[in-house]
Amino acid sequence: AENNRQMMIKVEAHRQKMRGLVAE
């Protein structure tokens, strides 16, 4: 469960990064 949570956080961070690139 902990690993899944970490993976979700990593995915969210990557998604935010991609959104930031698109926004810029």
N, C-alpha and C positions, 0 to 999 in steps of 0.2 A: 504493500500500500504506500509505503514511504517513497519507493522508487517511482511509482506511478505519479505521485504528487510532484516529485521533482521534475519528471518528464513534462507534466502539464505546465509547470512554471516555465520550463525551457521553451516549450512550444509557444506559450503566451508571449514570452520575451521576443522570440523570433518573429512572431506575427506582428507585434508592435513595431519592431525594427522595420519590417517590410512596409507596414502602413506608413511609418515615418518617411521612408524613402519615396513612397508613392506621393505622400502629401507634399514633400519638398519637390 
